[in-house]
Amino acid sequence: MQANQPITGTILVADDQSSNRELLEELLTTQGFKVIAVPDGAAALEELTRVQADLVLLDVIMPRMNGFEACEKIKSNPDTYLIPRSHFSAAKPRPCFTRMARGSSNS
């Protein structure tokens, strides 16, 4: 890859807060990424049946399906398990986050 080529790709963002989705969409699109924003983990899984994402960003706490649950489903699906995933949260860290995250790494 040449140094002057921009990095591009499709990033799927799942967050139940519309202001967070809008902020991430603005930041990432100005860097040349295509962003698909959805309100929860279940919608992220539905979207992954229609699009090929290069990265999935998941909020930790969301309705219907939280980010850790969605990550586990992405990891267990032969069509999506290779997609890199990352979690984020505006919430203060809690001990339950550590317990919930134990099975949700990319490994």
N, C-alpha and C positions, 0 to 999 in steps of 0.2 A: 504494500500500500504506500502510495506517495504521501509525503508529509503535508502537501497542500490539499489533499482530498478531505472533504468534510466527513465526519462520522454521521451516519444516518441509520435509521431503523425504526421499528414500530415498538412503542412502549405502551403496555396496558396498565392503567392506573385504576385501582379499586379503593375508594374512600367514600364513606357515607356523608361526609361534609362537603357540600358543593363548593364552598370557598377554597378548601384544600385541593379539590380536583381542578378548579380553575387556575389556581396558583401553579400547580405542577404542570398543567397543560401549557400555560404561558411560558414558564421557564424552559421546558423541554422543547417546545416548538420553535422558540427563538434560537435554539441550538441546532436545529435542523431535523429533529425527530418528529415522526408522526405519532400522535398521542390518541389513544382511545381511552376515554374515562367512563367508569361505571360506578354505581353506588354501593356495591357490596360484593362479597366473594362469590355468591351464586351467579350474579350477573357476569362476573369475570370468567367463570367456567363456561357459561353460555357463549360468551364472546369468543373464547378460545376454540369453539367448534366452527366458527366462521372465519377467523383471521389467524394469520401466523404472526405471533408476537415474538420479538427478539428479547424482551425483558418484561417481567411482571412485577409491579410495585403494589404491595398489599398493605393497607392499613390493618392494624392489629384488631381493633374493636369496631365491628360493623354488625348491622342487623342481618337476619336470615342466615348468613354464614360469615364467621370471622376470618381474618387473614390466615391464621394458623390452619384452620380447617380447609380453606381453599388451597393452601400450599400443599397439604397432604394429598388432596385429590389431584392436583397437578402432578405431583411426584409419582403417584400411583398409576397415572394414565400413560400407556405406551406412546401415545401421540404427542404428549406435552412434557414428559418427564425431563427432557433436556433443556427446557426453557429456563434460563436463570431467573431466580425469584429473590425479592428482598422485602423485608417488613419495615414499616415505620409507624410511629404513633405520636400524637400530640399529648397523650396522657402521661401522667407521671408514672415512672417505673413502679411496678408492684411485684411482690414475690410470685404471684400467679403467672406473670409474663414468663418468668424463667421456667416454670414447670410446663407451661403450654408450648414454649419454644423448643423444648428438648428434641422433639421429633420432626421439626420443620426446617432443618438446615438443608442446604443444597446437596449435601453428601448422600 
